Amino acid sequence: AQQGRVREKVYGKQKIYFADQEQLPAASDAELRGLDGEIAARSGQLQALQQSCRHMEAELKDLNSSMTTPEIAREIEALRKDCASYTEKLERIKSATNHVTPEEKEKVCREQQLYRREWRRRKRMATELLDAILEGYPKSKKQFFEEVGIETDEDHGVVLPAT
């Protein structure tokens, strides 16, 4: 600092030393433009490298989240076993001799519909008859059912099938 190569600034108890820029040669306008061009080129390179880095990080993330070769081999083996078991099950179903024909199925459906209608009709008749009896009965419906010994579908959790 005493020789003039470095300058000194005092801030309270602190001293800061820095190079004396007045001793450095001044840059011409052409040199400044050249340096500005170099800065712009380097900034472009930096942006290109950052973009490339982001792309590579995304690719790495995709690769890390995908299955490894041994995992894929295990998955393929499991799928082959499943396929073999399903094929075997299909063959057993195809070779079964006790298939139901469409005519038999239709016959069973008609019978079920007939029985369901009859069930509804008889339940409605019984309900109407019991309601007529209960009009003149002095006790509650529940007490009447207990005395007579009537068990309803609801007591046993039976639900009338839908149409």
DSSP file with accessible surface (Angstrom, degrees, kcal/mol):
  #  RESIDUE AA STRUCTURE BP1 BP2  ACC     N-H-->O    O-->H-N    N-H-->O    O-->H-N    TCO  KAPPA ALPHA  PHI   PSI    X-CA   Y-CA   Z-CA
    1    1 A A    >         0   0   62      0, 0.0     3,-0.6     0, 0.0     7,-0.1   0.000 360.0 360.0 360.0 -35.3    0.0    0.0    0.0
    2    2 A Q  T 3   +     0   0  201      1,-0.2     5,-0.0     2,-0.1     0, 0.0   0.827 360.0  51.9 -71.2 -29.5    2.9    2.3    0.7
    3    3 A Q  T 3  S-     0   0  144      3,-0.0    -1,-0.2     1,-0.0     0, 0.0   0.599 114.6-118.6 -81.8 -12.3    4.4    1.6   -2.7
    4    4 A G  S <  S+     0   0   28     -3,-0.6    -2,-0.1     2,-0.3     3,-0.1   0.535  86.6 108.6  92.7   2.8    1.1    2.4   -4.4
    5    5 A R  S    S+     0   0  158      1,-0.2    15,-1.7    14,-0.1     2,-0.4   0.791  83.0  36.0 -80.8 -29.3    0.4   -1.0   -6.0
    6    6 A V  E    S-A   19   0A  55     13,-0.2    -2,-0.3    15,-0.0     2,-0.3  -0.970  79.1-140.7-124.4 139.7   -2.4   -1.8   -3.6
    7    7 A R  E     -A   18   0A 116     11,-3.2    11,-2.0    -2,-0.4     2,-0.4  -0.718  11.8-148.3-100.4 154.7   -4.9    0.7   -2.2
    8    8 A E  E     -A   17   0A  79     -2,-0.3     2,-0.4     9,-0.2     9,-0.2  -0.964  11.0-173.0-126.4 136.0   -6.2    0.7    1.4
    9    9 A K  E     -A   16   0A 102      7,-2.6     7,-3.2    -2,-0.4     2,-0.5  -0.993  13.7-147.7-127.2 138.5   -9.6    1.7    2.7
   10   10 A V  E     -A   15   0A  87     -2,-0.4     2,-0.5     5,-0.2     5,-0.2  -0.901  14.4-179.1-110.1 125.8  -10.5    1.9    6.4
   11   11 A Y  E >   -A   14   0A 126      3,-3.4     3,-2.5    -2,-0.5     2,-0.3  -0.888  65.7 -64.3-121.0  95.5  -14.0    1.1    7.6
   12   12 A G  T 3  S-     0   0   71     -2,-0.5    -1,-0.0     1,-0.3     0, 0.0  -0.449 120.8 -12.0  64.1-118.0  -14.0    1.6   11.4
   13   13 A K  T 3  S+     0   0  218     -2,-0.3     2,-0.3    -3,-0.1    -1,-0.3   0.520 124.0  87.8 -90.1  -5.1  -11.6   -1.0   12.8
   14   14 A Q  E <   -A   11   0A 133     -3,-2.5    -3,-3.4     2,-0.0     2,-0.4  -0.730  58.5-159.7-100.6 147.7  -11.4   -2.9    9.5
   15   15 A K  E     -A   10   0A 124     -2,-0.3     2,-0.5    -5,-0.2    -5,-0.2  -0.975   4.4-159.5-123.6 136.1   -9.1   -2.3    6.6
   16   16 A I  E     -A    9   0A  79     -7,-3.2    -7,-2.6    -2,-0.4     2,-0.4  -0.960   4.1-161.9-117.5 132.1   -9.7   -3.4    3.0
   17   17 A Y  E     +A    8   0A 129     -2,-0.5     2,-0.3    -9,-0.2    -9,-0.2  -0.919  17.3 162.6-113.1 135.8   -6.9   -3.8    0.5
   18   18 A F  E     -A    7   0A  77    -11,-2.0   -11,-3.2    -2,-0.4     2,-0.1  -0.977  43.7 -84.4-148.2 159.9   -7.5   -4.0   -3.3
   19   19 A A  E     -A    6   0A  64     -2,-0.3     2,-0.8   -13,-0.2   -13,-0.2  -0.367  42.6-116.2 -67.4 142.6   -5.5   -3.6   -6.5
   20   20 A D    >   -     0   0   22    -15,-1.7     3,-1.0     1,-0.2     4,-0.3  -0.681  26.9-167.9 -81.6 108.4   -5.1   -0.1   -7.7
   21   21 A Q  G >  S+     0   0  149     -2,-0.8     3,-0.7     1,-0.2    -1,-0.2   0.626  76.6  75.3 -78.1 -10.4   -6.8   -0.1  -11.1
   22   22 A E  G 3  S+     0   0  154      1,-0.2    -1,-0.2    -3,-0.0     4,-0.1   0.769  92.6  55.4 -71.1 -22.2   -5.4    3.2  -12.1
   23   23 A Q  G <  S+     0   0  112     -3,-1.0    -1,-0.2   -18,-0.1    -2,-0.2   0.651  91.4  90.6 -83.4 -15.4   -2.1    1.5  -12.8
   24   24 A L  S <  S-     0   0  110     -3,-0.7     2,-0.1    -4,-0.3    -3,-0.0  -0.524  90.6-102.4 -78.5 148.2   -3.8   -1.0  -15.1
   25   25 A P        -     0   0  122      0, 0.0     2,-0.2     0, 0.0    -1,-0.1  -0.428  37.9-113.6 -69.6 144.5   -3.9   -0.1  -18.8
   26   26 A A        -     0   0   98     -2,-0.1     2,-0.3    -4,-0.1    -4,-0.0  -0.575  28.8-122.5 -78.6 138.9   -7.3    1.1  -20.0
   27   27 A A        -     0   0   49     -2,-0.2     2,-0.1     1,-0.1    -1,-0.1  -0.591  23.3-125.6 -83.8 142.5   -9.1   -1.2  -22.5
   28   28 A S     >  -     0   0   59     -2,-0.3     4,-2.3     1,-0.1     5,-0.2  -0.323  26.4-104.7 -79.3 169.4  -10.1    0.3  -25.8
   29   29 A D  H  > S+     0   0  113      1,-0.2     4,-2.6     2,-0.2     5,-0.2   0.881 122.0  53.9 -62.5 -37.0  -13.7    0.2  -27.1
   30   30 A A  H  > S+     0   0   62      2,-0.2     4,-2.3     1,-0.2    -1,-0.2   0.915 108.9  48.3 -65.1 -42.3  -12.7   -2.6  -29.5
   31   31 A E  H  > S+     0   0  111      2,-0.2     4,-2.6     1,-0.2    -2,-0.2   0.916 111.6  50.2 -64.8 -40.8  -11.4   -4.7  -26.7
   32   32 A L  H  X S+     0   0   80     -4,-2.3     4,-2.7     2,-0.2    -2,-0.2   0.917 110.9  48.6 -63.3 -42.7  -14.5   -4.1  -24.6
   33   33 A R  H  X S+     0   0  164     -4,-2.6     4,-2.5     2,-0.2    -1,-0.2   0.900 111.4  50.6 -63.6 -39.5  -16.7   -5.1  -27.5
   34   34 A G  H  X S+     0   0   45     -4,-2.3     4,-2.3    -5,-0.2    -2,-0.2   0.918 111.4  47.5 -62.9 -43.7  -14.6   -8.2  -28.0
   35   35 A L  H  X S+     0   0   92     -4,-2.6     4,-2.7     2,-0.2    -2,-0.2   0.902 110.9  51.7 -65.5 -39.3  -15.0   -9.1  -24.3
   36   36 A D  H  X S+     0   0  103     -4,-2.7     4,-2.5     2,-0.2    -2,-0.2   0.911 110.3  49.2 -61.9 -41.6  -18.7   -8.5  -24.4
   37   37 A G  H  X S+     0   0   41     -4,-2.5     4,-2.5     2,-0.2    -2,-0.2   0.904 111.0  49.5 -63.1 -41.2  -18.9  -10.8  -27.4
   38   38 A E  H  X S+     0   0   96     -4,-2.3     4,-2.8     2,-0.2     5,-0.2   0.913 110.2  50.8 -65.4 -39.6  -16.9  -13.4  -25.5
   39   39 A I  H  X S+     0   0  105     -4,-2.7     4,-2.6     2,-0.2    -2,-0.2   0.929 110.9  48.8 -62.1 -44.3  -19.2  -13.1  -22.5
   40   40 A A  H  X S+     0   0   65     -4,-2.5     4,-2.3     2,-0.2    -2,-0.2   0.924 112.5  48.3 -62.9 -41.7  -22.3  -13.5  -24.7
   41   41 A A  H  X S+     0   0   59     -4,-2.5     4,-2.3     1,-0.2    -2,-0.2   0.931 112.9  47.3 -64.0 -44.8  -20.8  -16.6  -26.4
   42   42 A R  H  X S+     0   0  148     -4,-2.8     4,-2.6     2,-0.2    -1,-0.2   0.879 110.1  53.4 -65.7 -36.3  -19.9  -18.1  -23.0
   43   43 A S  H  X S+     0   0   56     -4,-2.6     4,-2.5    -5,-0.2    -1,-0.2   0.917 109.1  49.5 -63.3 -41.7  -23.4  -17.3  -21.7
   44   44 A G  H  X S+     0   0   37     -4,-2.3     4,-2.4     2,-0.2    -2,-0.2   0.913 111.3  48.6 -61.9 -43.4  -24.9  -19.2  -24.6
   45   45 A Q  H  X S+     0   0  114     -4,-2.3     4,-2.6     2,-0.2    -2,-0.2   0.914 110.5  52.0 -62.0 -41.5  -22.6  -22.2  -24.0
   46   46 A L  H  X S+     0   0   94     -4,-2.6     4,-2.7     1,-0.2    -2,-0.2   0.931 110.2  47.5 -61.5 -45.2  -23.6  -22.1  -20.3
   47   47 A Q  H  X S+     0   0  132     -4,-2.5     4,-2.5     2,-0.2    -1,-0.2   0.907 111.9  50.4 -63.2 -41.3  -27.3  -22.2  -21.2
   48   48 A A  H  X S+     0   0   63     -4,-2.4     4,-2.5     1,-0.2    -1,-0.2   0.925 112.4  47.0 -63.1 -42.2  -26.7  -25.0  -23.7
   49   49 A L  H  X S+     0   0  120     -4,-2.6     4,-2.6     2,-0.2    -2,-0.2   0.897 111.7  50.3 -66.9 -40.1  -24.8  -27.0  -21.0
   50   50 A Q  H  X S+     0   0   90     -4,-2.7     4,-2.6     2,-0.2    -2,-0.2   0.916 111.3  49.0 -64.0 -41.3  -27.5  -26.3  -18.4
   51   51 A Q  H  X S+     0   0  114     -4,-2.5     4,-2.4     2,-0.2    -2,-0.2   0.927 112.2  48.3 -62.2 -45.1  -30.2  -27.5  -20.8
   52   52 A S  H  X S+     0   0   50     -4,-2.5     4,-2.6     1,-0.2    -2,-0.2   0.908 110.8  51.6 -61.7 -40.6  -28.2  -30.6  -21.6
   53   53 A C  H  X S+     0   0   62     -4,-2.6     4,-2.6     2,-0.2    -2,-0.2   0.924 109.8  48.5 -63.2 -44.2  -27.7  -31.2  -17.9
   54   54 A R  H  X S+     0   0  129     -4,-2.6     4,-2.3     2,-0.2    -1,-0.2   0.914 111.7  50.1 -62.0 -42.2  -31.5  -30.9  -17.2
   55   55 A H  H  X S+     0   0  120     -4,-2.4     4,-2.3     1,-0.2    -2,-0.2   0.925 112.0  47.3 -62.0 -44.3  -32.2  -33.3  -20.1
   56   56 A M  H  X S+     0   0  118     -4,-2.6     4,-2.6     2,-0.2    -2,-0.2   0.887 110.6  52.1 -67.0 -37.1  -29.7  -35.9  -18.8
   57   57 A E  H  X S+     0   0  121     -4,-2.6     4,-2.5     2,-0.2    -1,-0.2   0.912 110.0  49.2 -64.5 -40.4  -31.1  -35.6  -15.2
   58   58 A A  H  X S+     0   0   50     -4,-2.3     4,-2.3     2,-0.2    -2,-0.2   0.916 111.8  48.7 -63.9 -42.2  -34.6  -36.2  -16.5
   59   59 A E  H  X S+     0   0  102     -4,-2.3     4,-2.5     2,-0.2    -2,-0.2   0.912 110.9  50.5 -63.8 -41.2  -33.3  -39.2  -18.5
   60   60 A L  H  X S+     0   0   96     -4,-2.6     4,-2.7     2,-0.2    -2,-0.2   0.918 109.2  51.3 -62.5 -41.9  -31.5  -40.5  -15.3
   61   61 A K  H  X S+     0   0  154     -4,-2.5     4,-1.8     1,-0.2    -2,-0.2   0.918 110.7  48.8 -61.8 -43.7  -34.7  -40.1  -13.3
   62   62 A D  H  X S+     0   0  106     -4,-2.3     4,-1.0     1,-0.2    -1,-0.2   0.920 112.7  47.7 -61.4 -43.9  -36.7  -42.1  -15.9
   63   63 A L  H  < S+     0   0  106     -4,-2.5     3,-0.3     1,-0.2    -2,-0.2   0.887 111.0  50.8 -66.4 -38.5  -34.0  -44.8  -15.9
   64   64 A N  H  < S+     0   0  120     -4,-2.7    -1,-0.2     1,-0.2    -2,-0.2   0.833 110.9  49.1 -68.1 -31.2  -34.0  -45.0  -12.1
   65   65 A S  H  < S+     0   0   95     -4,-1.8    -1,-0.2    -5,-0.2    -2,-0.2   0.655  97.8  85.8 -84.0 -14.4  -37.8  -45.3  -11.9
   66   66 A S  S  < S-     0   0   62     -4,-1.0     2,-0.1    -3,-0.3    -3,-0.0  -0.376  90.9 -88.5 -83.7 166.7  -37.9  -48.1  -14.6
   67   67 A M        -     0   0   91      1,-0.1    -1,-0.1    -2,-0.1     2,-0.1  -0.422  38.0-124.1 -74.9 149.1  -37.5  -51.8  -13.8
   68   68 A T     >  -     0   0   73     -2,-0.1     4,-2.5     1,-0.1     5,-0.2  -0.395  30.5-101.3 -84.9 168.3  -34.1  -53.4  -13.8
   69   69 A T  H  > S+     0   0  118      1,-0.2     4,-2.5     2,-0.2     5,-0.2   0.919 122.4  47.9 -59.7 -46.2  -33.3  -56.5  -16.0
   70   70 A P  H  > S+     0   0   75      0, 0.0     4,-2.4     0, 0.0    -1,-0.2   0.909 112.0  50.8 -62.9 -36.8  -33.6  -59.0  -13.1
   71   71 A E  H  > S+     0   0   79      2,-0.2     4,-2.5     1,-0.2    -2,-0.2   0.914 110.8  48.4 -64.3 -41.9  -37.0  -57.4  -12.0
   72   72 A I  H  X S+     0   0   75     -4,-2.5     4,-2.8     2,-0.2     5,-0.2   0.911 109.7  52.6 -64.3 -40.8  -38.3  -57.7  -15.6
   73   73 A A  H  X S+     0   0   56     -4,-2.5     4,-2.3    -5,-0.2    -2,-0.2   0.925 110.9  47.0 -61.6 -42.4  -37.1  -61.3  -15.8
   74   74 A R  H  X S+     0   0  156     -4,-2.4     4,-2.5     2,-0.2    -2,-0.2   0.915 112.4  50.0 -64.6 -42.0  -39.0  -62.1  -12.5
   75   75 A E  H  X S+     0   0   95     -4,-2.5     4,-2.5     2,-0.2    -2,-0.2   0.916 110.6  49.3 -63.1 -42.7  -42.1  -60.2  -13.8
   76   76 A I  H  X S+     0   0   70     -4,-2.8     4,-2.5     2,-0.2    -1,-0.2   0.925 110.9  50.4 -63.0 -42.5  -42.0  -62.2  -17.1
   77   77 A E  H  X S+     0   0   94     -4,-2.3     4,-2.2    -5,-0.2    -2,-0.2   0.925 110.8  48.7 -62.3 -43.5  -41.7  -65.5  -15.3
   78   78 A A  H  X S+     0   0   44     -4,-2.5     4,-2.4     1,-0.2    -1,-0.2   0.921 111.7  49.4 -63.3 -41.6  -44.7  -64.6  -13.0
   79   79 A L  H  X S+     0   0   95     -4,-2.5     4,-2.6     1,-0.2    -1,-0.2   0.883 109.2  52.2 -66.4 -36.3  -46.8  -63.6  -16.1
   80   80 A R  H  X S+     0   0  163     -4,-2.5     4,-2.6     2,-0.2    -1,-0.2   0.908 109.5  49.3 -65.5 -40.9  -45.8  -66.9  -17.9
   81   81 A K  H  X S+     0   0  134     -4,-2.2     4,-2.5     2,-0.2    -2,-0.2   0.927 112.2  48.3 -62.5 -44.9  -46.9  -68.9  -14.8
   82   82 A D  H  X S+     0   0   78     -4,-2.4     4,-2.6     2,-0.2     5,-0.2   0.928 111.7  50.0 -59.9 -43.7  -50.2  -67.0  -14.7
   83   83 A C  H  X S+     0   0   77     -4,-2.6     4,-2.6     1,-0.2    -2,-0.2   0.920 110.6  49.6 -62.2 -42.9  -50.7  -67.5  -18.4
   84   84 A A  H  X S+     0   0   58     -4,-2.6     4,-2.5     2,-0.2    -1,-0.2   0.921 111.6  48.0 -64.0 -42.7  -50.1  -71.3  -18.1
   85   85 A S  H  X S+     0   0   55     -4,-2.5     4,-2.4     1,-0.2    -2,-0.2   0.913 113.1  48.0 -66.5 -38.6  -52.5  -71.6  -15.2
   86   86 A Y  H  X S+     0   0  153     -4,-2.6     4,-2.5     2,-0.2    -1,-0.2   0.889 111.0  51.2 -67.8 -38.4  -55.2  -69.7  -17.1
   87   87 A T  H  X S+     0   0   71     -4,-2.6     4,-2.5    -5,-0.2    -2,-0.2   0.930 110.8  48.6 -63.3 -43.0  -54.6  -71.8  -20.2
   88   88 A E  H  X S+     0   0  117     -4,-2.5     4,-2.2     2,-0.2    -2,-0.2   0.923 111.5  49.5 -62.2 -43.3  -55.0  -74.9  -18.1
   89   89 A K  H  X S+     0   0  111     -4,-2.4     4,-2.3     1,-0.2    -1,-0.2   0.915 110.4  50.9 -63.2 -40.9  -58.2  -73.6  -16.5
   90   90 A L  H  X S+     0   0   83     -4,-2.5     4,-2.8     1,-0.2    -1,-0.2   0.911 108.8  51.0 -63.2 -42.6  -59.6  -72.7  -20.0
   91   91 A E  H  X S+     0   0  106     -4,-2.5     4,-2.3     2,-0.2    -1,-0.2   0.901 109.5  50.4 -62.5 -40.9  -58.8  -76.2  -21.2
   92   92 A R  H  X S+     0   0  138     -4,-2.2     4,-0.7     2,-0.2    -1,-0.2   0.912 112.1  47.5 -62.9 -41.0  -60.6  -77.8  -18.3
   93   93 A I  H >< S+     0   0   96     -4,-2.3     3,-0.7     1,-0.2    -2,-0.2   0.923 113.2  48.1 -66.6 -42.2  -63.7  -75.6  -18.9
   94   94 A K  H 3< S+     0   0  133     -4,-2.8    -1,-0.2     1,-0.2    -2,-0.2   0.865 112.4  48.9 -65.5 -35.8  -63.7  -76.4  -22.6
   95   95 A S  H 3< S+     0   0   87     -4,-2.3    -1,-0.2    -5,-0.2    -2,-0.2   0.571  84.2 114.1 -83.8  -6.8  -63.3  -80.1  -22.0
   96   96 A A    <<  -     0   0   32     -4,-0.7     3,-0.2    -3,-0.7    -3,-0.0  -0.387  51.8-160.0 -65.6 140.9  -66.2  -80.2  -19.4
   97   97 A T  S    S+     0   0  140      1,-0.2     2,-0.4    -2,-0.1    -1,-0.1   0.493  73.9  80.3-100.4  -5.9  -69.2  -82.2  -20.6
   98   98 A N        +     0   0  131      2,-0.0    -1,-0.2     0, 0.0     2,-0.1  -0.243  60.5 153.8 -99.2  47.7  -71.8  -80.8  -18.3
   99   99 A H        -     0   0  119     -2,-0.4     2,-0.5    -3,-0.2    -2,-0.0  -0.431  43.8-124.5 -72.7 149.4  -72.5  -77.6  -20.3
  100  100 A V        -     0   0  101     -2,-0.1    -1,-0.1     4,-0.0    -2,-0.0  -0.832  23.6-136.0 -95.8 126.7  -75.9  -76.0  -19.9
  101  101 A T     >  -     0   0   57     -2,-0.5     4,-2.4     1,-0.1     5,-0.2  -0.419  21.2-113.5 -77.6 157.3  -77.6  -75.4  -23.2
  102  102 A P  H  > S+     0   0   96      0, 0.0     4,-2.5     0, 0.0     5,-0.2   0.860 117.7  55.4 -59.1 -34.0  -79.4  -72.1  -23.9
  103  103 A E  H  > S+     0   0  136      2,-0.2     4,-2.4     1,-0.2     5,-0.1   0.924 108.3  47.2 -65.3 -43.2  -82.7  -73.9  -23.8
  104  104 A E  H  > S+     0   0  101      2,-0.2     4,-2.4     1,-0.2    -1,-0.2   0.909 112.2  50.5 -64.1 -40.9  -82.1  -75.4  -20.4
  105  105 A K  H  X S+     0   0  139     -4,-2.4     4,-2.4     2,-0.2    -2,-0.2   0.923 110.6  48.8 -62.4 -44.4  -81.0  -71.9  -19.1
  106  106 A E  H  X S+     0   0  105     -4,-2.5     4,-2.4     1,-0.2    -2,-0.2   0.908 110.3  51.9 -62.9 -39.8  -84.1  -70.3  -20.5
  107  107 A K  H  X S+     0   0  116     -4,-2.4     4,-2.4     2,-0.2    -2,-0.2   0.926 110.4  47.7 -62.6 -45.6  -86.3  -73.0  -18.9
  108  108 A V  H  X S+     0   0   91     -4,-2.4     4,-2.6     1,-0.2    -2,-0.2   0.910 111.4  50.9 -64.0 -41.1  -84.7  -72.4  -15.5
  109  109 A C  H  X S+     0   0   54     -4,-2.4     4,-2.3     2,-0.2    -2,-0.2   0.908 110.1  49.5 -63.4 -41.3  -85.1  -68.6  -15.8
  110  110 A R  H  X S+     0   0  135     -4,-2.4     4,-2.5     2,-0.2    -2,-0.2   0.920 111.4  49.2 -63.9 -42.0  -88.8  -69.0  -16.7
  111  111 A E  H  X S+     0   0   76     -4,-2.4     4,-2.7     2,-0.2     5,-0.2   0.915 110.5  50.3 -63.2 -42.3  -89.3  -71.3  -13.7
  112  112 A Q  H  X S+     0   0  103     -4,-2.6     4,-2.4     1,-0.2    -1,-0.2   0.919 110.7  49.5 -62.3 -41.5  -87.6  -68.9  -11.4
  113  113 A Q  H  X S+     0   0   81     -4,-2.3     4,-2.4     2,-0.2    -2,-0.2   0.925 111.0  50.0 -63.7 -41.5  -89.7  -66.0  -12.7
  114  114 A L  H  X S+     0   0   86     -4,-2.5     4,-2.4     1,-0.2    -2,-0.2   0.940 112.6  46.0 -61.9 -47.4  -92.9  -68.1  -12.1
  115  115 A Y  H  X S+     0   0  148     -4,-2.7     4,-2.5     1,-0.2    -1,-0.2   0.873 111.4  52.4 -66.5 -35.7  -91.9  -69.0   -8.6
  116  116 A R  H  X S+     0   0   24     -4,-2.4     4,-2.4    -5,-0.2    -1,-0.2   0.923 110.1  48.0 -66.1 -43.5  -90.9  -65.4   -7.8
  117  117 A R  H  X S+     0   0  143     -4,-2.4     4,-2.6     1,-0.2    -2,-0.2   0.928 112.8  48.8 -61.7 -43.6  -94.3  -64.1   -9.0
  118  118 A E  H  X S+     0   0   52     -4,-2.4     4,-2.8     2,-0.2     5,-0.2   0.909 109.7  52.4 -63.3 -41.8  -96.1  -66.8   -7.0
  119  119 A W  H  X S+     0   0   83     -4,-2.5     4,-2.6     1,-0.2     5,-0.2   0.943 111.5  46.4 -59.0 -48.1  -94.0  -65.9   -3.9
  120  120 A R  H  X S+     0   0   81     -4,-2.4     4,-2.6     2,-0.2    -2,-0.2   0.922 113.0  49.6 -59.9 -45.5  -95.0  -62.2   -4.3
  121  121 A R  H  X S+     0   0   99     -4,-2.6     4,-2.5     1,-0.2    -2,-0.2   0.943 113.9  44.2 -62.1 -46.7  -98.7  -63.1   -4.8
  122  122 A R  H  X S+     0   0  156     -4,-2.8     4,-2.6     1,-0.2    -1,-0.2   0.883 113.2  51.3 -67.7 -37.4  -98.8  -65.3   -1.7
  123  123 A K  H  X S+     0   0   60     -4,-2.6     4,-2.6    -5,-0.2    -1,-0.2   0.920 110.8  49.0 -64.8 -41.8  -96.9  -62.8    0.4
  124  124 A R  H  X S+     0   0  136     -4,-2.6     4,-2.6    -5,-0.2     5,-0.2   0.936 112.0  48.5 -63.5 -43.4  -99.3  -60.1   -0.6
  125  125 A M  H  X S+     0   0   92     -4,-2.5     4,-2.5     1,-0.2    -2,-0.2   0.935 113.0  47.4 -62.8 -44.5 -102.3  -62.3    0.2
  126  126 A A  H  X S+     0   0   47     -4,-2.6     4,-2.9     1,-0.2     5,-0.2   0.917 112.0  50.0 -64.3 -41.8 -100.9  -63.2    3.6
  127  127 A T  H  X S+     0   0   56     -4,-2.6     4,-2.5     2,-0.2    -1,-0.2   0.926 111.7  48.0 -62.5 -44.3 -100.1  -59.6    4.4
  128  128 A E  H  X S+     0   0  116     -4,-2.6     4,-2.1     2,-0.2    -2,-0.2   0.922 113.2  48.1 -63.4 -42.3 -103.6  -58.4    3.5
  129  129 A L  H  X S+     0   0  110     -4,-2.5     4,-2.1    -5,-0.2    -2,-0.2   0.940 113.4  46.7 -63.5 -45.9 -105.2  -61.2    5.5
  130  130 A L  H  X S+     0   0   29     -4,-2.9     4,-2.6     1,-0.2    -2,-0.2   0.885 110.6  52.8 -66.0 -37.0 -103.0  -60.5    8.6
  131  131 A D  H  X S+     0   0   71     -4,-2.5     4,-1.1    -5,-0.2    -1,-0.2   0.902 108.3  50.9 -64.1 -39.3 -103.7  -56.7    8.2
  132  132 A A  H  X S+     0   0   58     -4,-2.1     4,-0.6     1,-0.2     3,-0.4   0.912 112.5  46.2 -64.5 -40.7 -107.4  -57.4    8.2
  133  133 A I  H >< S+     0   0   77     -4,-2.1     3,-0.9     1,-0.2     4,-0.5   0.910 109.4  55.2 -66.2 -41.6 -107.1  -59.6   11.4
  134  134 A L  H 3< S+     0   0   28     -4,-2.6     3,-0.3     1,-0.2    -1,-0.2   0.698  91.0  74.1 -69.1 -18.9 -104.9  -56.9   13.1
  135  135 A E  H 3< S+     0   0  170     -4,-1.1    -1,-0.2    -3,-0.4    -2,-0.2   0.897 109.3  30.3 -61.0 -37.3 -107.5  -54.2   12.6
  136  136 A G  S << S+     0   0   72     -3,-0.9    -1,-0.2    -4,-0.6    -2,-0.2   0.426  97.3 105.6-101.3   1.6 -109.6  -55.7   15.3
  137  137 A Y        -     0   0   52     -4,-0.5     7,-0.1    -3,-0.3     4,-0.0  -0.679  60.6-149.3 -86.3 132.8 -106.8  -57.2   17.4
  138  138 A P  S    S+     0   0  122      0, 0.0    -1,-0.1     0, 0.0     2,-0.1   0.749  73.3  64.3 -76.6 -21.3 -106.1  -55.2   20.6
  139  139 A K  S    S-     0   0  105      1,-0.2    -2,-0.1     2,-0.1     2,-0.0  -0.359  94.3 -79.6 -96.9-179.6 -102.3  -55.9   20.8
  140  140 A S     >  -     0   0   58      1,-0.1     4,-2.2    -2,-0.1    -1,-0.2  -0.226  37.9-110.4 -77.0 167.0  -99.4  -54.9   18.5
  141  141 A K  H  > S+     0   0  107      1,-0.2     4,-2.6     2,-0.2     5,-0.2   0.905 118.6  52.7 -62.1 -42.3  -98.5  -56.7   15.3
  142  142 A K  H  > S+     0   0  150      1,-0.2     4,-2.1     2,-0.2    -1,-0.2   0.913 109.3  48.4 -62.6 -43.8  -95.3  -58.1   16.8
  143  143 A Q  H  > S+     0   0   95      2,-0.2     4,-2.4     1,-0.2    -1,-0.2   0.901 110.9  51.3 -64.4 -39.8  -97.2  -59.6   19.8
  144  144 A F  H  X S+     0   0   19     -4,-2.2     4,-2.5     2,-0.2     5,-0.3   0.941 109.1  49.9 -62.2 -45.2  -99.8  -61.1   17.5
  145  145 A F  H  X>S+     0   0   26     -4,-2.6     5,-2.2     1,-0.2     4,-2.0   0.891 111.8  49.4 -62.4 -36.9  -97.1  -62.7   15.3
  146  146 A E  H  <5S+     0   0  144     -4,-2.1    -1,-0.2     3,-0.2    -2,-0.2   0.921 111.7  47.6 -67.8 -42.7  -95.5  -64.2   18.5
  147  147 A E  H  <5S+     0   0  109     -4,-2.4    -2,-0.2     1,-0.2    -1,-0.2   0.914 119.6  37.9 -64.8 -42.5  -98.8  -65.6   19.8
  148  148 A V  H  <5S-     0   0   86     -4,-2.5    -1,-0.2    -5,-0.2    -2,-0.2   0.772 110.0-121.4 -81.5 -26.3  -99.7  -67.2   16.5
  149  149 A G  T  <5 +     0   0   58     -4,-2.0     2,-0.4    -5,-0.3    -3,-0.2   0.807  49.7 164.1  88.9  34.4  -96.1  -68.3   15.7
  150  150 A I      < -     0   0   50     -5,-2.2     2,-0.5    -6,-0.2    -1,-0.2  -0.726  19.8-164.3 -89.5 130.6  -95.7  -66.4   12.4
  151  151 A E        -     0   0  144     -2,-0.4     2,-0.2     3,-0.0    -5,-0.0  -0.963   9.6-153.2-113.8 129.2  -92.2  -66.0   11.1
  152  152 A T     >  -     0   0   33     -2,-0.5     4,-0.9     1,-0.1     3,-0.3  -0.503  28.3-111.4 -97.0 166.8  -91.7  -63.4    8.3
  153  153 A D  T >4>S+     0   0   41      1,-0.2     5,-2.6     2,-0.2     3,-0.7   0.888 119.1  56.5 -59.3 -40.2  -89.1  -63.2    5.6
  154  154 A E  G >45S+     0   0  122      1,-0.2     3,-0.9     3,-0.2    -1,-0.2   0.832  97.5  61.7 -64.5 -33.2  -87.6  -60.2    7.3
  155  155 A D  G 345S+     0   0  110     -3,-0.3    -1,-0.2     1,-0.2    -2,-0.2   0.842 112.4  37.9 -61.5 -31.5  -87.1  -62.1   10.6
  156  156 A H  G <<5S-     0   0  120     -4,-0.9    -1,-0.2    -3,-0.7    -2,-0.2   0.319 116.1-111.4-103.5   5.6  -84.8  -64.5    8.7
  157  157 A G  T < 5 +     0   0   61     -3,-0.9     2,-0.4    -4,-0.3    -3,-0.2   0.731  63.8 153.0  73.8  23.1  -83.1  -61.8    6.5
  158  158 A V      < -     0   0   60     -5,-2.6     2,-0.4    -6,-0.2    -1,-0.2  -0.713  27.1-161.0 -89.7 132.7  -84.7  -63.1    3.3
  159  159 A V        -     0   0  123     -2,-0.4     3,-0.1    -5,-0.0    -5,-0.0  -0.941  24.1-115.0-115.8 134.6  -85.1  -60.6    0.6
  160  160 A L        -     0   0   41     -2,-0.4   -44,-0.0     1,-0.1    -2,-0.0  -0.477  41.9-112.1 -65.7 125.0  -87.5  -61.0   -2.3
  161  161 A P        -     0   0   48      0, 0.0    -1,-0.1     0, 0.0     2,-0.0  -0.280  32.8-105.5 -61.5 149.7  -85.4  -61.2   -5.5
  162  162 A A              0   0   83      1,-0.1   -46,-0.0    -3,-0.1    -3,-0.0  -0.290 360.0 360.0 -70.0 160.2  -85.7  -58.4   -8.0
  163  163 A T              0   0  131    -47,-0.0    -1,-0.1   -46,-0.0   -50,-0.0  -0.268 360.0 360.0 -66.3 360.0  -87.6  -58.9  -11.2
